[in-house]
C-alpha cells in the first residue's frame, strides 16, 4: 500500500515494525451486514445513465 498508493519505499526494518504493530491489534472484526434488496425484473426502472 505504501509503495502503490503513497509512492514510498519501506526498508525491511520498517516493514518488520509495521507487521509487529499490526500483530498487537486485538478485538473482533466488525460485522458488515449488507441490505437485502428486492429482486430485479425486466420491468424494473433503471438509473438514468444505464437506460
mmCIF file of the N, C-alpha and C atoms, coordinates in Angstrom:
data_MODEL
# 
_entry.id   MODEL 
# 
loop_
_atom_site.group_PDB 
_atom_site.id 
_atom_site.type_symbol 
_atom_site.label_atom_id 
_atom_site.label_alt_id 
_atom_site.label_comp_id 
_atom_site.label_asym_id 
_atom_site.label_entity_id 
_atom_site.label_seq_id 
_atom_site.pdbx_PDB_ins_code 
_atom_site.Cartn_x 
_atom_site.Cartn_y 
_atom_site.Cartn_z 
_atom_site.occupancy 
_atom_site.B_iso_or_equiv 
_atom_site.pdbx_formal_charge 
_atom_site.auth_seq_id 
_atom_site.auth_comp_id 
_atom_site.auth_asym_id 
_atom_site.auth_atom_id 
_atom_site.pdbx_PDB_model_num 
ATOM 1   N N  . UNK A 1 1  ? 0.828   -1.180 0.000   1.00 0.00 ? 1  UNK A N  1 
ATOM 2   C CA . UNK A 1 1  ? 0.000   0.000  0.000   1.00 0.00 ? 1  UNK A CA 1 
ATOM 3   C C  . UNK A 1 1  ? 0.875   1.247  0.000   1.00 0.00 ? 1  UNK A C  1 
ATOM 4   N N  . UNK A 1 2  ? 1.914   1.245  0.824   1.00 0.00 ? 2  UNK A N  1 
ATOM 5   C CA . UNK A 1 2  ? 2.776   2.419  0.877   1.00 0.00 ? 2  UNK A CA 1 
ATOM 6   C C  . UNK A 1 2  ? 3.432   2.702  -0.462  1.00 0.00 ? 2  UNK A C  1 
ATOM 7   N N  . UNK A 1 3  ? 3.864   1.651  -1.130  1.00 0.00 ? 3  UNK A N  1 
ATOM 8   C CA . UNK A 1 3  ? 4.527   1.834  -2.418  1.00 0.00 ? 3  UNK A CA 1 
ATOM 9   C C  . UNK A 1 3  ? 3.535   2.191  -3.508  1.00 0.00 ? 3  UNK A C  1 
ATOM 10  N N  . UNK A 1 4  ? 2.427   1.471  -3.570  1.00 0.00 ? 4  UNK A N  1 
ATOM 11  C CA . UNK A 1 4  ? 1.473   1.681  -4.660  1.00 0.00 ? 4  UNK A CA 1 
ATOM 12  C C  . UNK A 1 4  ? 0.643   2.943  -4.494  1.00 0.00 ? 4  UNK A C  1 
ATOM 13  N N  . UNK A 1 5  ? 0.209   3.233  -3.266  1.00 0.00 ? 5  UNK A N  1 
ATOM 14  C CA . UNK A 1 5  ? -0.675  4.372  -3.065  1.00 0.00 ? 5  UNK A CA 1 
ATOM 15  C C  . UNK A 1 5  ? 0.051   5.646  -2.663  1.00 0.00 ? 5  UNK A C  1 
ATOM 16  N N  . UNK A 1 6  ? 1.181   5.496  -1.974  1.00 0.00 ? 6  UNK A N  1 
ATOM 17  C CA . UNK A 1 6  ? 1.893   6.673  -1.492  1.00 0.00 ? 6  UNK A CA 1 
ATOM 18  C C  . UNK A 1 6  ? 3.201   6.924  -2.228  1.00 0.00 ? 6  UNK A C  1 
ATOM 19  N N  . UNK A 1 7  ? 3.628   5.943  -3.039  1.00 0.00 ? 7  UNK A N  1 
ATOM 20  C CA . UNK A 1 7  ? 4.884   6.095  -3.769  1.00 0.00 ? 7  UNK A CA 1 
ATOM 21  C C  . UNK A 1 7  ? 6.108   6.070  -2.865  1.00 0.00 ? 7  UNK A C  1 
ATOM 22  N N  . UNK A 1 8  ? 5.997   5.378  -1.725  1.00 0.00 ? 8  UNK A N  1 
ATOM 23  C CA . UNK A 1 8  ? 7.101   5.335  -0.769  1.00 0.00 ? 8  UNK A CA 1 
ATOM 24  C C  . UNK A 1 8  ? 7.645   3.926  -0.656  1.00 0.00 ? 8  UNK A C  1 
ATOM 25  N N  . UNK A 1 9  ? 8.961   3.806  -0.597  1.00 0.00 ? 9  UNK A N  1 
ATOM 26  C CA . UNK A 1 9  ? 9.593   2.511  -0.373  1.00 0.00 ? 9  UNK A CA 1 
ATOM 27  C C  . UNK A 1 9  ? 9.952   2.399  1.104   1.00 0.00 ? 9  UNK A C  1 
ATOM 28  N N  . UNK A 1 10 ? 9.673   1.242  1.683   1.00 0.00 ? 10 UNK A N  1 
ATOM 29  C CA . UNK A 1 10 ? 9.978   1.000  3.084   1.00 0.00 ? 10 UNK A CA 1 
ATOM 30  C C  . UNK A 1 10 ? 11.159  0.051  3.196   1.00 0.00 ? 10 UNK A C  1 
ATOM 31  N N  . UNK A 1 11 ? 11.964  0.268  4.206   1.00 0.00 ? 11 UNK A N  1 
ATOM 32  C CA . UNK A 1 11 ? 13.100  -0.626 4.448   1.00 0.00 ? 11 UNK A CA 1 
ATOM 33  C C  . UNK A 1 11 ? 12.583  -1.922 5.045   1.00 0.00 ? 11 UNK A C  1 
ATOM 34  N N  . UNK A 1 12 ? 13.378  -2.977 4.997   1.00 0.00 ? 12 UNK A N  1 
ATOM 35  C CA . UNK A 1 12 ? 12.951  -4.224 5.644   1.00 0.00 ? 12 UNK A CA 1 
ATOM 36  C C  . UNK A 1 12 ? 12.638  -4.019 7.135   1.00 0.00 ? 12 UNK A C  1 
ATOM 37  N N  . UNK A 1 13 ? 13.388  -3.151 7.816   1.00 0.00 ? 13 UNK A N  1 
ATOM 38  C CA . UNK A 1 13 ? 13.123  -2.897 9.230   1.00 0.00 ? 13 UNK A CA 1 
ATOM 39  C C  . UNK A 1 13 ? 11.785  -2.180 9.416   1.00 0.00 ? 13 UNK A C  1 
ATOM 40  N N  . UNK A 1 14 ? 11.476  -1.221 8.546   1.00 0.00 ? 14 UNK A N  1 
ATOM 41  C CA . UNK A 1 14 ? 10.184  -0.539 8.631   1.00 0.00 ? 14 UNK A CA 1 
ATOM 42  C C  . UNK A 1 14 ? 9.041   -1.518 8.389   1.00 0.00 ? 14 UNK A C  1 
ATOM 43  N N  . UNK A 1 15 ? 9.209   -2.416 7.416   1.00 0.00 ? 15 UNK A N  1 
ATOM 44  C CA . UNK A 1 15 ? 8.185   -3.441 7.160   1.00 0.00 ? 15 UNK A CA 1 
ATOM 45  C C  . UNK A 1 15 ? 7.992   -4.313 8.391   1.00 0.00 ? 15 UNK A C  1 
ATOM 46  N N  . UNK A 1 16 ? 9.092   -4.729 9.012   1.00 0.00 ? 16 UNK A N  1 
ATOM 47  C CA . UNK A 1 16 ? 9.003   -5.571 10.207  1.00 0.00 ? 16 UNK A CA 1 
ATOM 48  C C  . UNK A 1 16 ? 8.316   -4.819 11.337  1.00 0.00 ? 16 UNK A C  1 
ATOM 49  N N  . UNK A 1 17 ? 8.607   -3.527 11.481  1.00 0.00 ? 17 UNK A N  1 
ATOM 50  C CA . UNK A 1 17 ? 7.961   -2.731 12.527  1.00 0.00 ? 17 UNK A CA 1 
ATOM 51  C C  . UNK A 1 17 ? 6.458   -2.618 12.291  1.00 0.00 ? 17 UNK A C  1 
ATOM 52  N N  . UNK A 1 18 ? 6.067   -2.424 11.056  1.00 0.00 ? 18 UNK A N  1 
ATOM 53  C CA . UNK A 1 18 ? 4.640   -2.328 10.725  1.00 0.00 ? 18 UNK A CA 1 
ATOM 54  C C  . UNK A 1 18 ? 3.939   -3.649 11.018  1.00 0.00 ? 18 UNK A C  1 
ATOM 55  N N  . UNK A 1 19 ? 4.553   -4.755 10.611  1.00 0.00 ? 19 UNK A N  1 
ATOM 56  C CA . UNK A 1 19 ? 3.965   -6.076 10.866  1.00 0.00 ? 19 UNK A CA 1 
ATOM 57  C C  . UNK A 1 19 ? 3.860   -6.329 12.363  1.00 0.00 ? 19 UNK A C  1 
ATOM 58  N N  . UNK A 1 20 ? 4.903   -5.981 13.122  1.00 0.00 ? 20 UNK A N  1 
ATOM 59  C CA . UNK A 1 20 ? 4.869   -6.171 14.581  1.00 0.00 ? 20 UNK A CA 1 
ATOM 60  C C  . UNK A 1 20 ? 3.735   -5.358 15.199  1.00 0.00 ? 20 UNK A C  1 
ATOM 61  N N  . UNK A 1 21 ? 3.552   -4.130 14.736  1.00 0.00 ? 21 UNK A N  1 
ATOM 62  C CA . UNK A 1 21 ? 2.460   -3.308 15.253  1.00 0.00 ? 21 UNK A CA 1 
ATOM 63  C C  . UNK A 1 21 ? 1.110   -3.933 14.929  1.00 0.00 ? 21 UNK A C  1 
ATOM 64  N N  . UNK A 1 22 ? 0.920   -4.350 13.694  1.00 0.00 ? 22 UNK A N  1 
ATOM 65  C CA . UNK A 1 22 ? -0.374  -4.915 13.299  1.00 0.00 ? 22 UNK A CA 1 
ATOM 66  C C  . UNK A 1 22 ? -0.701  -6.172 14.101  1.00 0.00 ? 22 UNK A C  1 
ATOM 67  N N  . UNK A 1 23 ? 0.315   -6.936 14.470  1.00 0.00 ? 23 UNK A N  1 
ATOM 68  C CA . UNK A 1 23 ? 0.074   -8.153 15.250  1.00 0.00 ? 23 UNK A CA 1 
ATOM 69  C C  . UNK A 1 23 ? -0.330  -7.852 16.684  1.00 0.00 ? 23 UNK A C  1 
ATOM 70  N N  . UNK A 1 24 ? -0.125  -6.615 17.147  1.00 0.00 ? 24 UNK A N  1 
ATOM 71  C CA . UNK A 1 24 ? -0.540  -6.264 18.507  1.00 0.00 ? 24 UNK A CA 1 
ATOM 72  C C  . UNK A 1 24 ? -2.019  -5.903 18.585  1.00 0.00 ? 24 UNK A C  1 
ATOM 73  N N  . UNK A 1 25 ? -2.644  -5.643 17.445  1.00 0.00 ? 25 UNK A N  1 
ATOM 74  C CA . UNK A 1 25 ? -4.046  -5.248 17.435  1.00 0.00 ? 25 UNK A CA 1 
ATOM 75  C C  . UNK A 1 25 ? -4.920  -6.439 17.785  1.00 0.00 ? 25 UNK A C  1 
ATOM 76  N N  . UNK A 1 26 ? -5.863  -6.211 18.661  1.00 0.00 ? 26 UNK A N  1 
ATOM 77  C CA . UNK A 1 26 ? -6.755  -7.287 19.083  1.00 0.00 ? 26 UNK A CA 1 
ATOM 78  C C  . UNK A 1 26 ? -8.198  -6.840 18.917  1.00 0.00 ? 26 UNK A C  1 
ATOM 79  N N  . UNK A 1 27 ? -9.090  -7.746 19.149  1.00 0.00 ? 27 UNK A N  1 
ATOM 80  C CA . UNK A 1 27 ? -10.509 -7.440 19.056  1.00 0.00 ? 27 UNK A CA 1 
ATOM 81  C C  . UNK A 1 27 ? -11.132 -8.198 17.906  1.00 0.00 ? 27 UNK A C  1 
ATOM 82  N N  . UNK A 1 28 ? -12.425 -8.091 17.854  1.00 0.00 ? 28 UNK A N  1 
ATOM 83  C CA . UNK A 1 28 ? -13.153 -8.781 16.789  1.00 0.00 ? 28 UNK A CA 1 
ATOM 84  C C  . UNK A 1 28 ? -13.383 -7.838 15.629  1.00 0.00 ? 28 UNK A C  1 
ATOM 85  N N  . UNK A 1 29 ? -13.350 -8.400 14.439  1.00 0.00 ? 29 UNK A N  1 
ATOM 86  C CA . UNK A 1 29 ? -13.646 -7.627 13.240  1.00 0.00 ? 29 UNK A CA 1 
ATOM 87  C C  . UNK A 1 29 ? -15.101 -7.181 13.296  1.00 0.00 ? 29 UNK A C  1 
ATOM 88  N N  . UNK A 1 30 ? -15.390 -5.947 12.908  1.00 0.00 ? 30 UNK A N  1 
ATOM 89  C CA . UNK A 1 30 ? -16.795 -5.537 12.862  1.00 0.00 ? 30 UNK A CA 1 
ATOM 90  C C  . UNK A 1 30 ? -17.543 -6.339 11.799  1.00 0.00 ? 30 UNK A C  1 
ATOM 91  N N  . UNK A 1 31 ? -18.765 -6.669 12.106  1.00 0.00 ? 31 UNK A N  1 
ATOM 92  C CA . UNK A 1 31 ? -19.582 -7.416 11.161  1.00 0.00 ? 31 UNK A CA 1 
ATOM 93  C C  . UNK A 1 31 ? -20.279 -6.432 10.234  1.00 0.00 ? 31 UNK A C  1 
ATOM 94  N N  . UNK A 1 32 ? -20.147 -6.660 8.952   1.00 0.00 ? 32 UNK A N  1 
ATOM 95  C CA . UNK A 1 32 ? -20.771 -5.790 7.960   1.00 0.00 ? 32 UNK A CA 1 
ATOM 96  C C  . UNK A 1 32 ? -21.990 -6.510 7.397   1.00 0.00 ? 32 UNK A C  1 
ATOM 97  N N  . UNK A 1 33 ? -23.142 -5.931 7.603   1.00 0.00 ? 33 UNK A N  1 
ATOM 98  C CA . UNK A 1 33 ? -24.377 -6.520 7.087   1.00 0.00 ? 33 UNK A CA 1 
ATOM 99  C C  . UNK A 1 33 ? -24.835 -5.736 5.869   1.00 0.00 ? 33 UNK A C  1 
ATOM 100 N N  . UNK A 1 34 ? -24.961 -6.411 4.757   1.00 0.00 ? 34 UNK A N  1 
ATOM 101 C CA . UNK A 1 34 ? -25.437 -5.775 3.535   1.00 0.00 ? 34 UNK A CA 1 
ATOM 102 C C  . UNK A 1 34 ? -26.955 -5.841 3.497   1.00 0.00 ? 34 UNK A C  1 
ATOM 103 N N  . UNK A 1 35 ? -27.598 -4.813 2.986   1.00 0.00 ? 35 UNK A N  1 
ATOM 104 C CA . UNK A 1 35 ? -29.062 -4.843 2.937   1.00 0.00 ? 35 UNK A CA 1 
ATOM 105 C C  . UNK A 1 35 ? -29.555 -5.873 1.919   1.00 0.00 ? 35 UNK A C  1 
ATOM 106 N N  . UNK A 1 36 ? -30.705 -6.437 2.201   1.00 0.00 ? 36 UNK A N  1 
ATOM 107 C CA . UNK A 1 36 ? -31.337 -7.352 1.256   1.00 0.00 ? 36 UNK A CA 1 
ATOM 108 C C  . UNK A 1 36 ? -32.195 -6.520 0.309   1.00 0.00 ? 36 UNK A C  1 
ATOM 109 N N  . UNK A 1 37 ? -31.883 -6.572 -0.954  1.00 0.00 ? 37 UNK A N  1 
ATOM 110 C CA . UNK A 1 37 ? -32.613 -5.791 -1.946  1.00 0.00 ? 37 UNK A CA 1 
ATOM 111 C C  . UNK A 1 37 ? -33.663 -6.647 -2.621  1.00 0.00 ? 37 UNK A C  1 
ATOM 112 N N  . UNK A 1 38 ? -34.751 -6.042 -3.051  1.00 0.00 ? 38 UNK A N  1 
ATOM 113 C CA . UNK A 1 38 ? -35.767 -6.828 -3.759  1.00 0.00 ? 38 UNK A CA 1 
ATOM 114 C C  . UNK A 1 38 ? -35.204 -7.281 -5.103  1.00 0.00 ? 38 UNK A C  1 
ATOM 115 N N  . UNK A 1 39 ? -35.705 -8.394 -5.618  1.00 0.00 ? 39 UNK A N  1 
ATOM 116 C CA . UNK A 1 39 ? -35.209 -8.869 -6.908  1.00 0.00 ? 39 UNK A CA 1 
ATOM 117 C C  . UNK A 1 39 ? -35.558 -7.906 -8.041  1.00 0.00 ? 39 UNK A C  1 
ATOM 118 N N  . UNK A 1 40 ? -34.708 -7.872 -9.039  1.00 0.00 ? 40 UNK A N  1 
ATOM 119 C CA . UNK A 1 40 ? -34.957 -7.038 -10.221 1.00 0.00 ? 40 UNK A CA 1 
ATOM 120 C C  . UNK A 1 40 ? -35.650 -7.862 -11.290 1.00 0.00 ? 40 UNK A C  1 
ATOM 121 N N  . UNK A 1 41 ? -36.364 -7.172 -12.152 1.00 0.00 ? 41 UNK A N  1 
ATOM 122 C CA . UNK A 1 41 ? -37.023 -7.812 -13.290 1.00 0.00 ? 41 UNK A CA 1 
ATOM 123 C C  . UNK A 1 41 ? -36.814 -6.922 -14.508 1.00 0.00 ? 41 UNK A C  1 
ATOM 124 N N  . UNK A 1 42 ? -37.241 -7.391 -15.669 1.00 0.00 ? 42 UNK A N  1 
ATOM 125 C CA . UNK A 1 42 ? -37.097 -6.582 -16.887 1.00 0.00 ? 42 UNK A CA 1 
ATOM 126 C C  . UNK A 1 42 ? -37.854 -5.260 -16.770 1.00 0.00 ? 42 UNK A C  1 
ATOM 127 N N  . UNK A 1 43 ? -38.904 -5.241 -15.949 1.00 0.00 ? 43 UNK A N  1 
ATOM 128 C CA . UNK A 1 43 ? -39.712 -4.015 -15.804 1.00 0.00 ? 43 UNK A CA 1 
ATOM 129 C C  . UNK A 1 43 ? -39.161 -3.070 -14.732 1.00 0.00 ? 43 UNK A C  1 
ATOM 130 N N  . UNK A 1 44 ? -38.094 -3.470 -14.052 1.00 0.00 ? 44 UNK A N  1 
ATOM 131 C CA . UNK A 1 44 ? -37.506 -2.620 -13.007 1.00 0.00 ? 44 UNK A CA 1 
ATOM 132 C C  . UNK A 1 44 ? -36.908 -1.369 -13.645 1.00 0.00 ? 44 UNK A C  1 
ATOM 133 N N  . UNK A 1 45 ? -37.275 -0.218 -13.105 1.00 0.00 ? 45 UNK A N  1 
ATOM 134 C CA . UNK A 1 45 ? -36.760 1.036  -13.640 1.00 0.00 ? 45 UNK A CA 1 
ATOM 135 C C  . UNK A 1 45 ? -35.250 1.096  -13.425 1.00 0.00 ? 45 UNK A C  1 
ATOM 136 N N  . UNK A 1 46 ? -34.520 1.511  -14.454 1.00 0.00 ? 46 UNK A N  1 
ATOM 137 C CA . UNK A 1 46 ? -33.058 1.596  -14.402 1.00 0.00 ? 46 UNK A CA 1 
ATOM 138 C C  . UNK A 1 46 ? -32.637 3.027  -14.137 1.00 0.00 ? 46 UNK A C  1 
ATOM 139 N N  . UNK A 1 47 ? -31.485 3.233  -13.494 1.00 0.00 ? 47 UNK A N  1 
ATOM 140 C CA . UNK A 1 47 ? -30.970 4.598  -13.320 1.00 0.00 ? 47 UNK A CA 1 
ATOM 141 C C  . UNK A 1 47 ? -30.733 5.265  -14.676 1.00 0.00 ? 47 UNK A C  1 
ATOM 142 N N  . UNK A 1 48 ? -30.824 6.574  -14.731 1.00 0.00 ? 48 UNK A N  1 
ATOM 143 C CA . UNK A 1 48 ? -30.727 7.319  -15.982 1.00 0.00 ? 48 UNK A CA 1 
ATOM 144 C C  . UNK A 1 48 ? -29.466 7.007  -16.797 1.00 0.00 ? 48 UNK A C  1 
ATOM 145 N N  . UNK A 1 49 ? -28.276 6.928  -16.199 1.00 0.00 ? 49 UNK A N  1 
ATOM 146 C CA . UNK A 1 49 ? -27.099 6.667  -17.049 1.00 0.00 ? 49 UNK A CA 1 
ATOM 147 C C  . UNK A 1 49 ? -27.107 5.264  -17.679 1.00 0.00 ? 49 UNK A C  1 
ATOM 148 N N  . UNK A 1 50 ? -27.957 4.360  -17.179 1.00 0.00 ? 50 UNK A N  1 
ATOM 149 C CA . UNK A 1 50 ? -27.962 2.992  -17.672 1.00 0.00 ? 50 UNK A CA 1 
ATOM 150 C C  . UNK A 1 50 ? -29.163 2.666  -18.537 1.00 0.00 ? 50 UNK A C  1 
ATOM 151 N N  . UNK A 1 51 ? -29.942 3.668  -18.919 1.00 0.00 ? 51 UNK A N  1 
ATOM 152 C CA . UNK A 1 51 ? -31.121 3.422  -19.767 1.00 0.00 ? 51 UNK A CA 1 
ATOM 153 C C  . UNK A 1 51 ? -30.724 2.898  -21.118 1.00 0.00 ? 51 UNK A C  1 
# 
